[in-house]
């Protein structure tokens, strides 16, 4: 926990964002758990040196997952 002020709900949101930021994610290219945050919305794989753009504090955002699902459904129907 980084701060002790401004209400419990805000502290919980900050803790959730920081936990997501420090988590290692699976690389879409090599499928290893080596994807880490390099900067704001920039992610890199320590294994294959691939770089990705994602959400600010987590690799995938809810809006990005919805967009990917819609695109895949559209490409299947065409």
C-alpha positions as CSV (number, residue, x, y, z in Angstrom):
1,X,0.0,0.0,0.0
2,X,1.5,3.3,-1.0
3,X,-0.7,5.8,0.7
4,X,-2.8,5.9,3.9
5,X,-5.1,8.7,2.9
6,X,-8.1,9.6,0.6
7,X,-10.4,6.6,1.2
8,X,-10.4,2.8,1.1
9,X,-11.7,2.5,-2.5
10,X,-9.0,4.7,-4.0
11,X,-6.3,2.8,-2.0
12,X,-7.7,-0.5,-3.4
13,X,-7.6,0.8,-7.0
14,X,-4.0,2.0,-6.6
15,X,-2.9,-1.3,-5.1
16,X,-4.6,-3.2,-7.9
17,X,-2.9,-1.1,-10.6
18,X,0.5,-1.4,-9.0
19,X,0.1,-5.2,-8.7
20,X,-0.9,-5.4,-12.4
21,X,2.1,-3.2,-13.4
22,X,4.6,-5.4,-11.6
23,X,3.2,-8.8,-12.8
24,X,4.9,-10.7,-15.5
25,X,2.7,-11.6,-18.4
26,X,2.8,-14.3,-21.1
27,X,4.5,-13.2,-24.3
28,X,2.2,-13.6,-27.4
29,X,5.2,-14.4,-29.6
30,X,7.2,-16.9,-27.6
31,X,4.6,-17.9,-24.9
32,X,6.9,-17.5,-22.0
33,X,6.2,-15.5,-18.8
34,X,8.8,-12.9,-19.5
35,X,6.7,-9.9,-20.6
36,X,7.4,-6.9,-18.4
37,X,6.5,-3.2,-18.5
38,X,9.1,-1.0,-20.0
39,X,7.2,2.3,-19.9
40,X,3.8,3.8,-20.2
41,X,1.9,1.3,-22.3
42,X,5.1,-0.3,-23.6
43,X,5.8,-3.9,-22.9
44,X,8.9,-6.0,-23.8
45,X,9.7,-9.7,-23.6
46,X,13.0,-10.4,-21.9
47,X,13.3,-13.7,-23.7
48,X,12.7,-12.9,-27.4
49,X,13.2,-9.0,-27.2
50,X,9.8,-8.4,-28.8
51,X,8.1,-5.1,-28.0
52,X,4.3,-4.6,-27.7
53,X,1.9,-1.8,-27.1
54,X,-0.7,-2.5,-24.5
55,X,-2.6,-0.9,-21.7
56,X,-0.9,1.4,-19.3
57,X,-0.7,-0.8,-16.2
58,X,-1.6,-4.2,-17.6
59,X,-0.7,-5.9,-20.8
60,X,-4.4,-6.3,-21.9
61,X,-7.2,-3.9,-21.2
62,X,-10.9,-4.7,-21.1
63,X,-11.5,-2.6,-24.2
64,X,-8.6,-4.2,-26.0
65,X,-9.9,-7.7,-25.3
66,X,-13.3,-6.8,-26.6
67,X,-11.9,-5.2,-29.7
68,X,-9.7,-8.3,-30.4
69,X,-12.7,-10.6,-30.0
70,X,-14.9,-8.5,-32.4
71,X,-12.0,-8.4,-34.9
72,X,-11.6,-12.2,-34.7
73,X,-15.3,-12.8,-35.1
74,X,-15.5,-10.5,-38.1
75,X,-12.5,-12.1,-39.8
76,X,-14.0,-15.6,-39.3
77,X,-17.3,-14.5,-41.0
78,X,-15.6,-12.9,-44.0
